[in-house]
Amino acid sequence: MTYWLRIRLEADEVFAEASVDGDFWDVIHSYPRAGFPGEPSVIRLGKNGPGGQAVDHPTMDRPGTCAIRELRVYTG
């Protein structure tokens, strides 16, 4: 199954949202915008450790897969 993911920045809140069709969105989690000061300047895609570092989890689990087919950036 393919999922759509997006990050939506509002004046007071940042929303992580997901959709199965790209039309109807569910909020996965929201964060206070104060925790992300300023305008975004970097996008990281794929597996990232805490703080964006290239650090593996200390214990192995079963392998997984991830495919990113497209990235779109919109500004307001």
PDB file of N, CA, C and O in Angstrom:
ATOM      1  N   MET A   1       0.841  -1.180   0.000  1.00  0.00           N
ATOM      2  CA  MET A   1       0.000   0.000   0.000  1.00  0.00           C
ATOM      3  C   MET A   1       0.888   1.246   0.000  1.00  0.00           C
ATOM      4  O   MET A   1       1.947   1.262   0.628  1.00  0.00           O
ATOM      5  N   THR A   2       0.462   2.260  -0.689  1.00  0.00           N
ATOM      6  CA  THR A   2       1.181   3.533  -0.739  1.00  0.00           C
ATOM      7  C   THR A   2       0.496   4.537   0.172  1.00  0.00           C
ATOM      8  O   THR A   2      -0.730   4.648   0.184  1.00  0.00           O
ATOM      9  N   TYR A   3       1.295   5.262   0.928  1.00  0.00           N
ATOM     10  CA  TYR A   3       0.781   6.319   1.789  1.00  0.00           C
ATOM     11  C   TYR A   3       1.365   7.652   1.358  1.00  0.00           C
ATOM     12  O   TYR A   3       2.489   7.707   0.859  1.00  0.00           O
ATOM     13  N   TRP A   4       0.627   8.705   1.543  1.00  0.00           N
ATOM     14  CA  TRP A   4       1.097  10.064   1.348  1.00  0.00           C
ATOM     15  C   TRP A   4       1.398  10.624   2.731  1.00  0.00           C
ATOM     16  O   TRP A   4       0.619  10.421   3.663  1.00  0.00           O
ATOM     17  N   LEU A   5       2.493  11.309   2.873  1.00  0.00           N
ATOM     18  CA  LEU A   5       2.854  11.955   4.133  1.00  0.00           C
ATOM     19  C   LEU A   5       3.111  13.427   3.877  1.00  0.00           C
ATOM     20  O   LEU A   5       3.638  13.796   2.827  1.00  0.00           O
ATOM     21  N   ARG A   6       2.744  14.268   4.827  1.00  0.00           N
ATOM     22  CA  ARG A   6       3.049  15.686   4.685  1.00  0.00           C
ATOM     23  C   ARG A   6       3.273  16.312   6.052  1.00  0.00           C
ATOM     24  O   ARG A   6       2.765  15.841   7.069  1.00  0.00           O
ATOM     25  N   ILE A   7       4.042  17.377   6.043  1.00  0.00           N
ATOM     26  CA  ILE A   7       4.254  18.217   7.218  1.00  0.00           C
ATOM     27  C   ILE A   7       3.615  19.554   6.892  1.00  0.00           C
ATOM     28  O   ILE A   7       3.948  20.180   5.886  1.00  0.00           O
ATOM     29  N   ARG A   8       2.700  19.989   7.738  1.00  0.00           N
ATOM     30  CA  ARG A   8       1.996  21.251   7.508  1.00  0.00           C
ATOM     31  C   ARG A   8       2.358  22.222   8.623  1.00  0.00           C
ATOM     32  O   ARG A   8       2.139  21.945   9.802  1.00  0.00           O
ATOM     33  N   LEU A   9       2.919  23.373   8.229  1.00  0.00           N
ATOM     34  CA  LEU A   9       3.314  24.398   9.197  1.00  0.00           C
ATOM     35  C   LEU A   9       2.230  25.457   9.297  1.00  0.00           C
ATOM     36  O   LEU A   9       1.858  26.070   8.297  1.00  0.00           O
ATOM     37  N   GLU A  10       1.732  25.666  10.487  1.00  0.00           N
ATOM     38  CA  GLU A  10       0.781  26.737  10.758  1.00  0.00           C
ATOM     39  C   GLU A  10       1.441  27.731  11.711  1.00  0.00           C
ATOM     40  O   GLU A  10       2.545  27.478  12.193  1.00  0.00           O
ATOM     41  N   ALA A  11       0.793  28.837  11.984  1.00  0.00           N
ATOM     42  CA  ALA A  11       1.388  29.884  12.821  1.00  0.00           C
ATOM     43  C   ALA A  11       1.767  29.373  14.208  1.00  0.00           C
ATOM     44  O   ALA A  11       2.822  29.737  14.728  1.00  0.00           O
ATOM     45  N   ASP A  12       0.924  28.535  14.818  1.00  0.00           N
ATOM     46  CA  ASP A  12       1.156  28.086  16.192  1.00  0.00           C
ATOM     47  C   ASP A  12       1.415  26.590  16.331  1.00  0.00           C
ATOM     48  O   ASP A  12       1.707  26.113  17.428  1.00  0.00           O
ATOM     49  N   GLU A  13       1.310  25.844  15.231  1.00  0.00           N
ATOM     50  CA  GLU A  13       1.400  24.394  15.345  1.00  0.00           C
ATOM     51  C   GLU A  13       2.003  23.787  14.071  1.00  0.00           C
ATOM     52  O   GLU A  13       1.868  24.339  12.979  1.00  0.00           O
ATOM     53  N   VAL A  14       2.668  22.641  14.237  1.00  0.00           N
ATOM     54  CA  VAL A  14       3.207  21.863  13.120  1.00  0.00           C
ATOM     55  C   VAL A  14       2.471  20.527  13.118  1.00  0.00           C
ATOM     56  O   VAL A  14       2.392  19.857  14.148  1.00  0.00           O
ATOM     57  N   PHE A  15       1.934  20.142  11.969  1.00  0.00           N
ATOM     58  CA  PHE A  15       1.149  18.920  11.860  1.00  0.00           C
ATOM     59  C   PHE A  15       1.868  17.890  10.998  1.00  0.00           C
ATOM     60  O   PHE A  15       2.348  18.213   9.912  1.00  0.00           O
ATOM     61  N   ALA A  16       1.944  16.652  11.476  1.00  0.00           N
ATOM     62  CA  ALA A  16       2.382  15.514  10.675  1.00  0.00           C
ATOM     63  C   ALA A  16       1.104  14.787  10.269  1.00  0.00           C
ATOM     64  O   ALA A  16       0.322  14.376  11.125  1.00  0.00           O
ATOM     65  N   GLU A  17       0.894  14.631   8.967  1.00  0.00           N
ATOM     66  CA  GLU A  17      -0.363  14.077   8.471  1.00  0.00           C
ATOM     67  C   GLU A  17      -0.108  12.966   7.455  1.00  0.00           C
ATOM     68  O   GLU A  17       0.935  12.938   6.801  1.00  0.00           O
ATOM     69  N   ALA A  18      -1.070  12.053   7.328  1.00  0.00           N
ATOM     70  CA  ALA A  18      -0.971  10.942   6.380  1.00  0.00           C
ATOM     71  C   ALA A  18      -2.291  10.778   5.637  1.00  0.00           C
ATOM     72  O   ALA A  18      -3.358  11.133   6.138  1.00  0.00           O
ATOM     73  N   SER A  19      -2.188  10.229   4.427  1.00  0.00           N
ATOM     74  CA  SER A  19      -3.359   9.995   3.593  1.00  0.00           C
ATOM     75  C   SER A  19      -3.130   8.733   2.769  1.00  0.00           C
ATOM     76  O   SER A  19      -1.991   8.401   2.439  1.00  0.00           O
ATOM     77  N   VAL A  20      -4.205   8.034   2.437  1.00  0.00           N
ATOM     78  CA  VAL A  20      -4.093   6.876   1.550  1.00  0.00           C
ATOM     79  C   VAL A  20      -4.407   7.254   0.106  1.00  0.00           C
ATOM     80  O   VAL A  20      -4.170   6.460  -0.804  1.00  0.00           O
ATOM     81  N   ASP A  21      -4.943   8.468  -0.117  1.00  0.00           N
ATOM     82  CA  ASP A  21      -5.306   8.869  -1.477  1.00  0.00           C
ATOM     83  C   ASP A  21      -4.800  10.259  -1.881  1.00  0.00           C
ATOM     84  O   ASP A  21      -4.962  10.657  -3.034  1.00  0.00           O
ATOM     85  N   GLY A  22      -4.195  10.995  -0.956  1.00  0.00           N
ATOM     86  CA  GLY A  22      -3.713  12.337  -1.271  1.00  0.00           C
ATOM     87  C   GLY A  22      -4.787  13.405  -1.222  1.00  0.00           C
ATOM     88  O   GLY A  22      -4.504  14.576  -1.475  1.00  0.00           O
ATOM     89  N   ASP A  23      -6.019  13.022  -0.899  1.00  0.00           N
ATOM     90  CA  ASP A  23      -7.120  13.982  -0.821  1.00  0.00           C
ATOM     91  C   ASP A  23      -7.617  14.200   0.605  1.00  0.00           C
ATOM     92  O   ASP A  23      -7.865  15.333   1.018  1.00  0.00           O
ATOM     93  N   PHE A  24      -7.758  13.120   1.345  1.00  0.00           N
ATOM     94  CA  PHE A  24      -8.256  13.193   2.715  1.00  0.00           C
ATOM     95  C   PHE A  24      -7.111  12.857   3.663  1.00  0.00           C
ATOM     96  O   PHE A  24      -6.458  11.823   3.521  1.00  0.00           O
ATOM     97  N   TRP A  25      -6.874  13.749   4.640  1.00  0.00           N
ATOM     98  CA  TRP A  25      -5.692  13.654   5.501  1.00  0.00           C
ATOM     99  C   TRP A  25      -6.077  13.414   6.953  1.00  0.00           C
ATOM    100  O   TRP A  25      -7.060  13.967   7.447  1.00  0.00           O
ATOM    101  N   ASP A  26      -5.289  12.579   7.632  1.00  0.00           N
ATOM    102  CA  ASP A  26      -5.435  12.332   9.065  1.00  0.00           C
ATOM    103  C   ASP A  26      -4.209  12.886   9.770  1.00  0.00           C
ATOM    104  O   ASP A  26      -3.082  12.704   9.309  1.00  0.00           O
ATOM    105  N   VAL A  27      -4.432  13.563  10.889  1.00  0.00           N
ATOM    106  CA  VAL A  27      -3.321  14.072  11.687  1.00  0.00           C
ATOM    107  C   VAL A  27      -2.720  12.909  12.471  1.00  0.00           C
ATOM    108  O   VAL A  27      -3.419  12.241  13.233  1.00  0.00           O
ATOM    109  N   ILE A  28      -1.422  12.670  12.281  1.00  0.00           N
ATOM    110  CA  ILE A  28      -0.713  11.644  13.038  1.00  0.00           C
ATOM    111  C   ILE A  28      -0.291  12.213  14.382  1.00  0.00           C
ATOM    112  O   ILE A  28      -0.443  11.569  15.420  1.00  0.00           O
ATOM    113  N   HIS A  29       0.239  13.423  14.348  1.00  0.00           N
ATOM    114  CA  HIS A  29       0.701  14.091  15.566  1.00  0.00           C
ATOM    115  C   HIS A  29       0.831  15.578  15.278  1.00  0.00           C
ATOM    116  O   HIS A  29       1.020  15.981  14.131  1.00  0.00           O
ATOM    117  N   SER A  30       0.729  16.384  16.313  1.00  0.00           N
ATOM    118  CA  SER A  30       0.975  17.820  16.162  1.00  0.00           C
ATOM    119  C   SER A  30       1.944  18.272  17.244  1.00  0.00           C
ATOM    120  O   SER A  30       2.012  17.693  18.329  1.00  0.00           O
ATOM    121  N   TYR A  31       2.689  19.318  16.920  1.00  0.00           N
ATOM    122  CA  TYR A  31       3.721  19.849  17.809  1.00  0.00           C
ATOM    123  C   TYR A  31       3.560  21.359  17.901  1.00  0.00           C
ATOM    124  O   TYR A  31       3.110  21.981  16.939  1.00  0.00           O
ATOM    125  N   PRO A  32       3.916  21.967  19.030  1.00  0.00           N
ATOM    126  CA  PRO A  32       3.890  23.425  19.113  1.00  0.00           C
ATOM    127  C   PRO A  32       4.906  24.023  18.133  1.00  0.00           C
ATOM    128  O   PRO A  32       6.046  23.564  18.066  1.00  0.00           O
ATOM    129  N   ARG A  33       4.500  25.035  17.381  1.00  0.00           N
ATOM    130  CA  ARG A  33       5.390  25.685  16.407  1.00  0.00           C
ATOM    131  C   ARG A  33       6.591  26.314  17.100  1.00  0.00           C
ATOM    132  O   ARG A  33       7.645  26.466  16.483  1.00  0.00           O
ATOM    133  N   ALA A  34       6.454  26.682  18.373  1.00  0.00           N
ATOM    134  CA  ALA A  34       7.559  27.296  19.122  1.00  0.00           C
ATOM    135  C   ALA A  34       8.771  26.368  19.204  1.00  0.00           C
ATOM    136  O   ALA A  34       9.895  26.840  19.377  1.00  0.00           O
ATOM    137  N   GLY A  35       8.562  25.060  19.083  1.00  0.00           N
ATOM    138  CA  GLY A  35       9.668  24.109  19.109  1.00  0.00           C
ATOM    139  C   GLY A  35      10.459  24.068  17.813  1.00  0.00           C
ATOM    140  O   GLY A  35      11.489  23.398  17.737  1.00  0.00           O
ATOM    141  N   PHE A  36       9.991  24.777  16.793  1.00  0.00           N
ATOM    142  CA  PHE A  36      10.640  24.808  15.480  1.00  0.00           C
ATOM    143  C   PHE A  36      10.745  26.255  15.010  1.00  0.00           C
ATOM    144  O   PHE A  36      10.046  26.654  14.079  1.00  0.00           O
ATOM    145  N   PRO A  37      11.612  27.046  15.644  1.00  0.00           N
ATOM    146  CA  PRO A  37      11.684  28.471  15.305  1.00  0.00           C
ATOM    147  C   PRO A  37      12.250  28.710  13.903  1.00  0.00           C
ATOM    148  O   PRO A  37      13.037  27.913  13.392  1.00  0.00           O
ATOM    149  N   GLY A  38      11.841  29.801  13.304  1.00  0.00           N
ATOM    150  CA  GLY A  38      12.355  30.177  11.986  1.00  0.00           C
ATOM    151  C   GLY A  38      11.716  29.373  10.866  1.00  0.00           C
ATOM    152  O   GLY A  38      10.841  28.535  11.084  1.00  0.00           O
ATOM    153  N   GLU A  39      12.186  29.659   9.660  1.00  0.00           N
ATOM    154  CA  GLU A  39      11.683  28.962   8.480  1.00  0.00           C
ATOM    155  C   GLU A  39      12.504  27.696   8.231  1.00  0.00           C
ATOM    156  O   GLU A  39      13.697  27.674   8.536  1.00  0.00           O
ATOM    157  N   PRO A  40      11.898  26.647   7.688  1.00  0.00           N
ATOM    158  CA  PRO A  40      12.649  25.427   7.380  1.00  0.00           C
ATOM    159  C   PRO A  40      13.748  25.716   6.355  1.00  0.00           C
ATOM    160  O   PRO A  40      13.568  26.532   5.451  1.00  0.00           O
ATOM    161  N   SER A  41      14.883  25.038   6.508  1.00  0.00           N
ATOM    162  CA  SER A  41      15.989  25.249   5.567  1.00  0.00           C
ATOM    163  C   SER A  41      16.551  23.935   5.027  1.00  0.00           C
ATOM    164  O   SER A  41      17.352  23.955   4.092  1.00  0.00           O
ATOM    165  N   VAL A  42      16.151  22.794   5.593  1.00  0.00           N
ATOM    166  CA  VAL A  42      16.692  21.493   5.194  1.00  0.00           C
ATOM    167  C   VAL A  42      15.564  20.463   5.184  1.00  0.00           C
ATOM    168  O   VAL A  42      14.663  20.507   6.022  1.00  0.00           O
ATOM    169  N   ILE A  43      15.623  19.541   4.229  1.00  0.00           N
ATOM    170  CA  ILE A  43      14.695  18.408   4.194  1.00  0.00           C
ATOM    171  C   ILE A  43      15.530  17.138   4.230  1.00  0.00           C
ATOM    172  O   ILE A  43      16.454  16.980   3.432  1.00  0.00           O
ATOM    173  N   ARG A  44      15.213  16.235   5.146  1.00  0.00           N
ATOM    174  CA  ARG A  44      15.887  14.937   5.220  1.00  0.00           C
ATOM    175  C   ARG A  44      14.861  13.862   4.910  1.00  0.00           C
ATOM    176  O   ARG A  44      13.781  13.834   5.500  1.00  0.00           O
ATOM    177  N   LEU A  45      15.200  12.984   3.987  1.00  0.00           N
ATOM    178  CA  LEU A  45      14.308  11.887   3.610  1.00  0.00           C
ATOM    179  C   LEU A  45      14.969  10.564   3.930  1.00  0.00           C
ATOM    180  O   LEU A  45      16.190  10.435   3.841  1.00  0.00           O
ATOM    181  N   GLY A  46      14.170   9.585   4.300  1.00  0.00           N
ATOM    182  CA  GLY A  46      14.701   8.259   4.573  1.00  0.00           C
ATOM    183  C   GLY A  46      14.913   8.043   6.054  1.00  0.00           C
ATOM    184  O   GLY A  46      14.342   8.746   6.887  1.00  0.00           O
ATOM    185  N   LYS A  47      15.738   7.065   6.372  1.00  0.00           N
ATOM    186  CA  LYS A  47      15.995   6.706   7.767  1.00  0.00           C
ATOM    187  C   LYS A  47      16.981   7.689   8.373  1.00  0.00           C
ATOM    188  O   LYS A  47      18.072   7.893   7.841  1.00  0.00           O
ATOM    189  N   ASN A  48      16.603   8.286   9.465  1.00  0.00           N
ATOM    190  CA  ASN A  48      17.473   9.188  10.214  1.00  0.00           C
ATOM    191  C   ASN A  48      17.406   8.819  11.681  1.00  0.00           C
ATOM    192  O   ASN A  48      16.341   8.479  12.195  1.00  0.00           O
ATOM    193  N   GLY A  49      18.531   8.885  12.350  1.00  0.00           N
ATOM    194  CA  GLY A  49      18.570   8.653  13.784  1.00  0.00           C
ATOM    195  C   GLY A  49      18.148   9.906  14.534  1.00  0.00           C
ATOM    196  O   GLY A  49      17.799  10.911  13.916  1.00  0.00           O
ATOM    197  N   PRO A  50      18.176   9.857  15.857  1.00  0.00           N
ATOM    198  CA  PRO A  50      17.832  11.024  16.662  1.00  0.00           C
ATOM    199  C   PRO A  50      18.690  12.229  16.282  1.00  0.00           C
ATOM    200  O   PRO A  50      19.907  12.112  16.141  1.00  0.00           O
ATOM    201  N   GLY A  51      18.058  13.369  16.120  1.00  0.00           N
ATOM    202  CA  GLY A  51      18.789  14.582  15.763  1.00  0.00           C
ATOM    203  C   GLY A  51      19.323  14.573  14.342  1.00  0.00           C
ATOM    204  O   GLY A  51      20.173  15.395  13.998  1.00  0.00           O
ATOM    205  N   GLY A  52      18.836  13.649  13.504  1.00  0.00           N
ATOM    206  CA  GLY A  52      19.285  13.587  12.122  1.00  0.00           C
ATOM    207  C   GLY A  52      20.647  12.953  11.931  1.00  0.00           C
ATOM    208  O   GLY A  52      21.234  13.058  10.853  1.00  0.00           O
ATOM    209  N   GLN A  53      21.156  12.299  12.953  1.00  0.00           N
ATOM    210  CA  GLN A  53      22.472  11.663  12.877  1.00  0.00           C
ATOM    211  C   GLN A  53      22.374  10.274  12.245  1.00  0.00           C
ATOM    212  O   GLN A  53      21.338   9.615  12.332  1.00  0.00           O
ATOM    213  N   ALA A  54      23.460   9.840  11.613  1.00  0.00           N
ATOM    214  CA  ALA A  54      23.523   8.505  11.006  1.00  0.00           C
ATOM    215  C   ALA A  54      23.910   7.490  12.072  1.00  0.00           C
ATOM    216  O   ALA A  54      25.043   7.009  12.099  1.00  0.00           O
ATOM    217  N   VAL A  55      22.958   7.165  12.957  1.00  0.00           N
ATOM    218  CA  VAL A  55      23.206   6.252  14.071  1.00  0.00           C
ATOM    219  C   VAL A  55      22.163   5.141  14.024  1.00  0.00           C
ATOM    220  O   VAL A  55      20.963   5.411  13.975  1.00  0.00           O
ATOM    221  N   ASP A  56      22.624   3.890  14.040  1.00  0.00           N
ATOM    222  CA  ASP A  56      21.697   2.760  14.050  1.00  0.00           C
ATOM    223  C   ASP A  56      21.155   2.519  15.451  1.00  0.00           C
ATOM    224  O   ASP A  56      21.773   2.896  16.447  1.00  0.00           O
ATOM    225  N   HIS A  57      19.988   1.884  15.510  1.00  0.00           N
ATOM    226  CA  HIS A  57      19.401   1.493  16.787  1.00  0.00           C
ATOM    227  C   HIS A  57      20.328   0.454  17.425  1.00  0.00           C
ATOM    228  O   HIS A  57      20.899  -0.367  16.707  1.00  0.00           O
ATOM    229  N   PRO A  58      20.493   0.467  18.742  1.00  0.00           N
ATOM    230  CA  PRO A  58      21.461  -0.432  19.380  1.00  0.00           C
ATOM    231  C   PRO A  58      21.124  -1.924  19.269  1.00  0.00           C
ATOM    232  O   PRO A  58      22.026  -2.756  19.360  1.00  0.00           O
ATOM    233  N   THR A  59      19.853  -2.281  19.075  1.00  0.00           N
ATOM    234  CA  THR A  59      19.500  -3.695  18.932  1.00  0.00           C
ATOM    235  C   THR A  59      18.861  -3.928  17.562  1.00  0.00           C
ATOM    236  O   THR A  59      18.065  -3.121  17.082  1.00  0.00           O
ATOM    237  N   MET A  60      19.233  -5.050  16.949  1.00  0.00           N
ATOM    238  CA  MET A  60      18.713  -5.386  15.624  1.00  0.00           C
ATOM    239  C   MET A  60      17.266  -5.852  15.721  1.00  0.00           C
ATOM    240  O   MET A  60      16.862  -6.448  16.719  1.00  0.00           O
ATOM    241  N   ASP A  61      16.504  -5.581  14.693  1.00  0.00           N
ATOM    242  CA  ASP A  61      15.149  -6.082  14.536  1.00  0.00           C
ATOM    243  C   ASP A  61      15.066  -6.636  13.117  1.00  0.00           C
ATOM    244  O   ASP A  61      16.065  -6.647  12.397  1.00  0.00           O
ATOM    245  N   ARG A  62      13.903  -7.087  12.716  1.00  0.00           N
ATOM    246  CA  ARG A  62      13.796  -7.617  11.360  1.00  0.00           C
ATOM    247  C   ARG A  62      13.948  -6.473  10.347  1.00  0.00           C
ATOM    248  O   ARG A  62      13.556  -5.343  10.639  1.00  0.00           O
ATOM    249  N   PRO A  63      14.506  -6.746   9.175  1.00  0.00           N
ATOM    250  CA  PRO A  63      14.699  -5.712   8.158  1.00  0.00           C
ATOM    251  C   PRO A  63      13.365  -5.163   7.672  1.00  0.00           C
ATOM    252  O   PRO A  63      12.356  -5.868   7.683  1.00  0.00           O
ATOM    253  N   GLY A  64      13.362  -3.944   7.258  1.00  0.00           N
ATOM    254  CA  GLY A  64      12.185  -3.307   6.698  1.00  0.00           C
ATOM    255  C   GLY A  64      12.548  -2.635   5.386  1.00  0.00           C
ATOM    256  O   GLY A  64      13.720  -2.581   5.013  1.00  0.00           O
ATOM    257  N   THR A  65      11.558  -2.130   4.697  1.00  0.00           N
ATOM    258  CA  THR A  65      11.806  -1.429   3.446  1.00  0.00           C
ATOM    259  C   THR A  65      11.085  -0.095   3.455  1.00  0.00           C
ATOM    260  O   THR A  65      10.104   0.103   4.172  1.00  0.00           O
ATOM    261  N   CYS A  66      11.588   0.797   2.654  1.00  0.00           N
ATOM    262  CA  CYS A  66      10.987   2.116   2.516  1.00  0.00           C
ATOM    263  C   CYS A  66      11.272   2.597   1.099  1.00  0.00           C
ATOM    264  O   CYS A  66      12.389   2.438   0.607  1.00  0.00           O
ATOM    265  N   ALA A  67      10.298   3.170   0.452  1.00  0.00           N
ATOM    266  CA  ALA A  67      10.489   3.729  -0.883  1.00  0.00           C
ATOM    267  C   ALA A  67       9.881   5.122  -0.915  1.00  0.00           C
ATOM    268  O   ALA A  67       8.731   5.317  -0.519  1.00  0.00           O
ATOM    269  N   ILE A  68      10.645   6.071  -1.379  1.00  0.00           N
ATOM    270  CA  ILE A  68      10.152   7.442  -1.538  1.00  0.00           C
ATOM    271  C   ILE A  68      10.068   7.687  -3.031  1.00  0.00           C
ATOM    272  O   ILE A  68      11.081   7.681  -3.730  1.00  0.00           O
ATOM    273  N   ARG A  69       8.871   7.899  -3.509  1.00  0.00           N
ATOM    274  CA  ARG A  69       8.669   8.026  -4.952  1.00  0.00           C
ATOM    275  C   ARG A  69       8.647   9.470  -5.420  1.00  0.00           C
ATOM    276  O   ARG A  69       8.897   9.744  -6.594  1.00  0.00           O
ATOM    277  N   GLU A  70       8.353  10.394  -4.521  1.00  0.00           N
ATOM    278  CA  GLU A  70       8.205  11.778  -4.962  1.00  0.00           C
ATOM    279  C   GLU A  70       8.318  12.702  -3.761  1.00  0.00           C
ATOM    280  O   GLU A  70       7.928  12.340  -2.650  1.00  0.00           O
ATOM    281  N   LEU A  71       8.845  13.881  -3.983  1.00  0.00           N
ATOM    282  CA  LEU A  71       8.902  14.926  -2.964  1.00  0.00           C
ATOM    283  C   LEU A  71       8.411  16.217  -3.592  1.00  0.00           C
ATOM    284  O   LEU A  71       8.875  16.612  -4.661  1.00  0.00           O
ATOM    285  N   ARG A  72       7.479  16.866  -2.932  1.00  0.00           N
ATOM    286  CA  ARG A  72       6.991  18.172  -3.378  1.00  0.00           C
ATOM    287  C   ARG A  72       7.132  19.142  -2.216  1.00  0.00           C
ATOM    288  O   ARG A  72       6.853  18.793  -1.069  1.00  0.00           O
ATOM    289  N   VAL A  73       7.562  20.344  -2.512  1.00  0.00           N
ATOM    290  CA  VAL A  73       7.678  21.387  -1.498  1.00  0.00           C
ATOM    291  C   VAL A  73       6.847  22.574  -1.962  1.00  0.00           C
ATOM    292  O   VAL A  73       7.035  23.079  -3.069  1.00  0.00           O
ATOM    293  N   TYR A  74       5.937  23.011  -1.117  1.00  0.00           N
ATOM    294  CA  TYR A  74       5.083  24.155  -1.425  1.00  0.00           C
ATOM    295  C   TYR A  74       5.388  25.277  -0.445  1.00  0.00           C
ATOM    296  O   TYR A  74       5.648  25.024   0.732  1.00  0.00           O
ATOM    297  N   THR A  75       5.358  26.489  -0.915  1.00  0.00           N
ATOM    298  CA  THR A  75       5.523  27.643  -0.034  1.00  0.00           C
ATOM    299  C   THR A  75       4.300  28.531  -0.171  1.00  0.00           C
ATOM    300  O   THR A  75       3.638  28.549  -1.209  1.00  0.00           O
ATOM    301  N   GLY A  76       4.011  29.269   0.896  1.00  0.00           N
ATOM    302  CA  GLY A  76       2.797  30.070   0.887  1.00  0.00           C
ATOM    303  C   GLY A  76       2.988  31.500   0.668  1.00  0.00           C
ATOM    304  O   GLY A  76       2.016  32.255   0.645  1.00  0.00           O
TER     305      GLY A  76
END
